[in-house]
Each structure stands twice: as structure tokens, then as C-alpha cells.
Amino acid sequence: MSIVAIVLTALVALLHAGFLVLEMFLWTTPFGRRTFRLSEEKARETAVLAANQGLYNGFLAAGLAWGLLLQDRAICLFFLGCVVVAGVFGAATVKRSILFVQAVPAIFAAVAVHYF
């Protein structure tokens, strides 16, 4: 894989590791509530759901790290595809900006992995 593909894929992995931290550990903190525009009560009510979501983001980050470690394009493309699907679904069901934060970086990384 090219340096561009590695860097873009690593960036997507780091983003998802960050989402894991936000959703699993910082959800109910002032920073987490501000990031997701939640009241204290709503954050408490949804903390278990957010932690579950964070865990899935961690699996995506781990899969991307695994693919990078092995320099395996197929593994990277599989997990980048999962990220794109999750980003499109999140944009359609939760908030449009998820498309740009999650799906678009993964699309760029997938193009780089596939072609470079």
C-alpha cells in the first residue's frame, strides 16, 4: 500500500478510536454532552446505548489497524466499507454531518487503498 493509503486508513482508524473514547468514556461528561448536544439527563439515559455504539467503533478501528499491520488491502477495504455503510446510515437516520465526518474520509481511504 502507498503512504497515502496508509495515512488515510490510519486517520479513519484514529477517528473511530476517538469515537470509542467519546461514546464509552466521555458521553456523560461536559465535553461529551457538548459534543453531542445532550442534556445531562439525556446523556445519563442514553449512556449504555452510547457505550455499545462506542464498542462497535472500536471494532472498526481494530479491524483497520489489523489490516494496516498486515498490509492487507482486502481487510482494509472490508473495514473501510463497513465505515462507509455506518456513516451513510448515520447520516440518513441521525444527523447529516455524520456523512462528512465518517463516510467521506473512509471513501477517500478506500479509493487510496484500492488504487494506490
For each residue, the residues with C-beta under 8 A, 3 or more apart:
1: 5 6 9 68 71 73 76 113 116
2: 5 6 112 116
3: 6 7
4: 7 8 112 116
5: 1 2 8 9 76 109 112 113 116
6: 1 2 3 9 10 68
7: 3 4 10 11
8: 4 5 11 12 105 108 109 112 113
9: 1 5 6 12 13 64 67 68 76 80 109 112 113
10: 6 7 13 14 64 68
11: 7 8 14 15 105 109
12: 8 9 15 16 64 80 83 105 106 109
13: 9 10 16 17 60 61 64 65 68
14: 10 11 17 18 61
15: 11 12 18 19 101 102 105
16: 12 13 19 20 57 58 60 61 64 83
17: 13 14 20 21 57 58 61
18: 14 15 21 22
19: 15 16 22 23 54 57
20: 16 17 23 24 54 55 57 58 61
21: 17 18 24 25 26 54
22: 18 19 25 26 27 32 35 36 54
23: 19 20 26 27 32 50 51 53 54 57
24: 20 21 27 50 51 54 55 58
25: 21 22 54
26: 21 22 23 29 31 32 35
27: 22 23 24 32 33 36 38 43 46 47 50 51 54
28: 32 33 40 43 44 47
29: 26 32 33
30: 33 34
31: 26 34 35
32: 22 23 26 27 28 29 35 36 38 43
33: 27 28 29 30 36 37 38 39 40 43
34: 30 31 37
35: 22 26 31 32
36: 22 27 32 33 43
37: 33 34
38: 27 32 33 42 43 46
39: 33 42 43
40: 28 33 43 44
41: 44 45
42: 38 39 45 46
43: 27 28 32 33 36 38 39 40 46 47 50
44: 28 40 41 47
45: 41 42
46: 27 38 42 43 49 50
47: 27 28 43 44 50 51
48: 51 52
49: 46 52 53
50: 23 24 27 43 46 47 53 54
51: 23 24 27 47 48 54 55
52: 48 49 55 56
53: 23 49 50 56 57
54: 19 20 21 22 23 24 25 27 50 51 57 58
55: 20 24 51 52 58 59
56: 52 53 59 60 86
57: 16 17 19 20 23 53 54 60 61
58: 16 17 20 24 54 55 61 62
59: 55 56 62 63
60: 13 16 56 57 63 64 79 82 83 86
61: 13 14 16 17 20 57 58 64 65
62: 58 59 65 66
63: 59 60 66 67 75 78 79 82
64: 9 10 12 13 16 60 61 67 68 76 79 80 83
65: 13 61 62 68 69
66: 62 63 69 70 72 75
67: 9 63 64 70 71 72 73 74 75 76 78 79
68: 1 6 9 10 13 64 65 71 76
69: 65 66
70: 66 67 75
71: 1 67 68
72: 66 67 75 76
73: 1 67 76 77 113 114
74: 67 77 78
75: 63 66 67 70 72 78 79
76: 1 5 9 64 67 68 72 73 79 80 109 110 113
77: 73 74 80 81 110 113 114
78: 63 67 74 75 81 82
79: 60 63 64 67 75 76 82 83
80: 9 12 64 76 77 83 84 106 107 109 110 113
81: 77 78 84 85 106 110
82: 60 63 78 79 85 86
83: 12 16 60 64 79 80 86 87 102 103 106
84: 80 81 87 88 103 106 107 110
85: 81 82 88 89
86: 56 60 82 83 89 90 102 103
87: 83 84 90 91 98 99 101 102 103 104 106
88: 84 85 91 92 99 103
89: 85 86 92 93
90: 86 87 93 94 95 98 99 102
91: 87 88 94 95 96 97 98 99 102 103
92: 88 89
93: 89 90
94: 90 91 98
95: 90 91 98
96: 91 99
97: 91 100 101
98: 87 90 91 94 95 101 102 103
99: 87 88 90 91 96 102 103 104
100: 97 103 104
101: 15 87 97 98 104 105
102: 15 83 86 87 90 91 98 99 105 106
103: 83 84 86 87 88 91 98 99 100 106 107
104: 87 99 100 101 107 108
105: 8 11 12 15 101 102 108 109
106: 12 80 81 83 84 87 102 103 109 110
107: 80 84 103 104 110 111
108: 8 104 105 111 112
109: 5 8 9 11 12 76 80 105 106 112 113
110: 76 77 80 81 84 106 107 113 114
111: 107 108 114 115
112: 2 4 5 8 9 108 109 115 116
113: 1 5 8 9 73 76 77 80 109 110 116
114: 73 77 110 111
115: 111 112
116: 1 2 4 5 112 113
